[in-house]
Amino acid sequence: MSAVSRNSSEWWSQLPFFNFLRYWDYRPDTQWLDHFITVNWNAGDAGVEQHVLGEVGSYGYQLNRILDAVNLLVDKLKVTELSPEQQKVVIRLQDLADQANRAVKEYRTNVTT
């Protein structure tokens, strides 16, 4: 194993997580009334993500709609016909939706009081 000296222009490439961090995007894109911070692996999609957030809504809003649709489908399932592992997946999803709904209710209660 050869050591790269700190004076070498390549010493940083020996740091842990170098390959991971080389492609990680963590640059803020802020304007006076528009604050958008990108922290993701797909840095090229920052503009697309910002546009979708502006046009559709926050990640929480989008996830809530997905959870609502999945819960609707789960309600139509005969859960007792699922395997125990499949039932666990459904229960975890329902727990996630319940936790999210509780957190929203808790926040709105605390903000309005």
Backbone hydrogen bonds in HBPLUS format (Angstrom, degrees):
<---DONOR---> <-ACCEPTOR-->    atom                        ^
c    i                          cat <-CA-CA->   ^        H-A-AA   ^      H-
h    n   atom  resd res      DA  || num        DHA   H-A  angle D-A-AA Bond
n    s   type  num  typ     dist DA aas  dist angle  dist       angle   num
A0008-SER N   A0005-SER O   3.04 MM   3  5.39 152.6  2.11 107.2 115.6     1
A0011-TRP N   A0008-SER O   3.47 MM   3  5.61 168.6  2.48 111.9 110.6     2
A0013-SER N   A0010-GLU O   3.09 MM   3  5.49 143.1  2.23 109.5 119.6     3
A0014-GLN N   A0011-TRP O   3.12 MM   3  5.66 162.9  2.15 114.2 119.6     4
A0015-LEU N   A0012-TRP O   3.14 MM   3  5.42 165.5  2.16 110.1 114.5     5
A0018-PHE N   A0015-LEU O   3.28 MM   3  5.57 140.7  2.44 136.6 131.6     6
A0021-LEU N   A0017-PHE O   2.83 MM   4  5.98 173.6  1.83 166.1 167.1     7
A0022-ARG N   A0018-PHE O   2.86 MM   4  5.89 138.4  2.03 149.5 160.6     8
A0024-TRP N   A0021-LEU O   3.25 MM   3  4.86 153.1  2.33  94.9 102.9     9
A0025-ASP N   A0040-ASN O   3.08 MM  15  5.61 175.1  2.08 172.3 171.4    10
A0040-ASN N   A0025-ASP O   3.15 MM  15  5.61 146.9  2.26 146.7 156.1    11
A0029-ASP N   A0036-PHE O   2.88 MM   7  5.37 158.7  1.93 157.6 164.6    12
A0036-PHE N   A0029-ASP O   3.22 MM   7  5.37 146.1  2.34 131.5 140.3    13
A0031-GLN N   A0034-ASP O   2.80 MM   3  4.99 149.2  1.89 142.3 151.3    14
A0045-ASP N   A0042-ASN O   2.97 MM   3  5.80 168.7  1.98 128.2 131.9    15
A0046-ALA N   A0043-ALA O   3.33 MM   3  5.70 168.4  2.35 117.8 117.6    16
A0049-GLU N   A0045-ASP O   2.85 MM   4  6.09 167.5  1.86 165.0 168.4    17
A0050-GLN N   A0046-ALA O   2.96 MM   4  6.11 160.6  1.99 148.2 153.5    18
A0051-HIS N   A0047-GLY O   2.98 MM   4  6.15 156.6  2.04 144.4 150.9    19
A0052-VAL N   A0048-VAL O   2.90 MM   4  6.17 165.0  1.93 156.5 160.1    20
A0053-LEU N   A0049-GLU O   2.92 MM   4  6.09 163.9  1.94 151.4 156.0    21
A0054-GLY N   A0050-GLN O   3.00 MM   4  6.15 152.6  2.07 143.9 151.4    22
A0055-GLU N   A0051-HIS O   2.88 MM   4  6.08 151.1  1.96 150.8 159.0    23
A0056-VAL N   A0052-VAL O   2.72 MM   4  5.48 165.7  1.74 153.6 158.2    24
A0062-GLN N   A0058-SER O   3.00 MM   4  6.32 164.1  2.02 153.7 157.4    25
A0063-LEU N   A0059-TYR O   2.80 MM   4  5.99 164.5  1.82 154.6 159.3    26
A0064-ASN N   A0060-GLY O   2.86 MM   4  5.96 151.9  1.94 144.2 152.0    27
A0065-ARG N   A0061-TYR O   3.16 MM   4  6.46 153.5  2.23 146.0 151.9    28
A0066-ILE N   A0062-GLN O   3.12 MM   4  6.46 154.5  2.19 145.9 153.0    29
A0067-LEU N   A0063-LEU O   2.82 MM   4  6.09 164.1  1.84 155.3 159.4    30
A0068-ASP N   A0064-ASN O   2.88 MM   4  6.07 156.2  1.93 147.0 153.7    31
A0069-ALA N   A0065-ARG O   3.05 MM   4  6.29 159.0  2.09 146.0 150.8    32
A0070-VAL N   A0066-ILE O   2.89 MM   4  6.15 163.5  1.92 155.9 160.7    33
A0071-ASN N   A0067-LEU O   2.81 MM   4  5.93 161.7  1.85 150.8 156.2    34
A0072-LEU N   A0068-ASP O   3.01 MM   4  6.21 148.9  2.11 142.3 150.6    35
A0073-LEU N   A0069-ALA O   3.06 MM   4  6.40 156.6  2.12 147.2 152.8    36
A0074-VAL N   A0070-VAL O   2.80 MM   4  6.07 154.4  1.87 151.3 159.5    37
A0075-ASP N   A0071-ASN O   2.89 MM   4  6.07 153.2  1.96 146.1 152.6    38
A0076-LYS N   A0073-LEU O   3.09 MM   3  5.19 133.8  2.31  96.9 109.5    39
A0077-LEU N   A0074-VAL O   2.97 MM   3  5.03 147.4  2.07 102.2 112.5    40
A0081-GLU N   A0078-LYS O   2.83 MM   3  5.58 157.0  1.88 121.9 129.4    41
A0082-LEU N   A0079-VAL O   2.97 MM   3  5.32 162.3  2.00 112.9 118.7    42
A0087-GLN N   A0083-SER O   2.86 MM   4  6.14 154.1  1.93 157.3 165.6    43
A0088-LYS N   A0084-PRO O   3.03 MM   4  6.29 147.0  2.14 141.8 150.0    44
A0089-VAL N   A0085-GLU O   3.18 MM   4  6.53 149.8  2.28 143.0 150.2    45
A0090-VAL N   A0086-GLN O   3.13 MM   4  6.47 158.8  2.18 148.6 153.4    46
A0091-ILE N   A0087-GLN O   2.89 MM   4  6.14 161.3  1.93 151.4 156.7    47
A0092-ARG N   A0088-LYS O   2.87 MM   4  6.05 159.2  1.91 149.9 155.3    48
A0093-LEU N   A0089-VAL O   3.04 MM   4  6.26 154.5  2.11 145.3 152.1    49
A0094-GLN N   A0090-VAL O   2.93 MM   4  6.20 159.8  1.97 151.0 156.7    50
A0095-ASP N   A0091-ILE O   2.83 MM   4  6.06 153.7  1.90 148.2 155.9    51
A0096-LEU N   A0092-ARG O   2.92 MM   4  6.14 153.5  1.99 144.1 151.1    52
A0097-ALA N   A0093-LEU O   2.98 MM   4  6.28 162.3  2.01 152.4 156.4    53
A0098-ASP N   A0094-GLN O   2.90 MM   4  6.10 159.7  1.94 147.9 153.9    54
A0099-GLN N   A0095-ASP O   2.84 MM   4  6.04 160.9  1.88 151.6 156.7    55
A0100-ALA N   A0096-LEU O   2.95 MM   4  6.16 158.9  2.00 149.7 155.4    56
A0101-ASN N   A0097-ALA O   2.94 MM   4  6.16 161.8  1.98 150.3 155.2    57
A0102-ARG N   A0098-ASP O   2.89 MM   4  6.10 157.4  1.94 149.4 155.9    58
A0103-ALA N   A0099-GLN O   2.90 MM   4  6.08 157.9  1.95 147.5 153.6    59
A0104-VAL N   A0100-ALA O   3.01 MM   4  6.26 157.4  2.06 150.2 155.6    60
A0105-LYS N   A0101-ASN O   2.99 MM   4  6.18 166.7  2.01 149.0 152.9    61
A0106-GLU N   A0102-ARG O   2.79 MM   4  5.94 161.1  1.82 152.1 157.8    62
A0107-TYR N   A0103-ALA O   2.92 MM   4  6.04 161.6  1.95 145.9 150.9    63
A0108-ARG N   A0104-VAL O   2.92 MM   4  6.13 171.5  1.92 156.8 159.0    64
A0109-THR N   A0105-LYS O   2.91 MM   4  6.04 150.1  2.00 145.8 154.3    65
A0110-ASN N   A0106-GLU O   2.96 MM   4  6.16 160.4  2.00 150.7 155.5    66
A0111-VAL N   A0107-TYR O   2.89 MM   4  6.05 151.8  1.97 154.6 162.6    67
A0112-THR N   A0108-ARG O   3.18 MM   4  6.08 157.2  2.23 138.5 143.9    68
